[in-house]
Amino acid sequence: MAETPRQAIDNLDKAEKLGLMASADAWMAMRRLRNQMVHEYIEDMAVLASALRSGHDFVQQLVAAARRCIAEAERLRLL
């Protein structure tokens, strides 16, 4: 879309304004959860189960954002 790359939060705010995602704040929460799960060894099974449930709750938002991005790329004839 010829946007100049900026800091992640600025890019997310722009994507939200363009309608590519429902919420930049929700995306940041997903990113924090991803970082926790990837970079920390979670020994407490209750914490791990909670993180996995939270991740599962984000699946619909991720799929919806991906579909909107694909639709926009097709509209712009980038795909």
Residue, then its C-alpha position, 0 to 999 in steps of 0.5 A: m500500500a506504499e506506506t512508509p514503515r514506522q514503529a510497530i504501534d504506528n503501523l498497527d494504528k494505521a492498519e486499524k484506521l484503514g480497516l485492516m484490523a479491528s483493534a491495534d490494542a488487541w493486536m498488541a495484546m496478541r503480540r505480548l502473549r506471543n512474546q511471553m509464550v515464545h521467549e519464556y519457559i512457562e513451568d506453571m501448567a495453569v499459566l500455560a493453559s491460560a496462555l493457550r486459551s488466550g491464544h485460541d481466543f485470538v484465532q478469529q481476530l487473526v483470521a479476520a485480519a488476514r482475510r481483510c489484508i488479502a482482500e485489500a491486496e487483491r483490490l490493489r492488484l498486489l496479489 
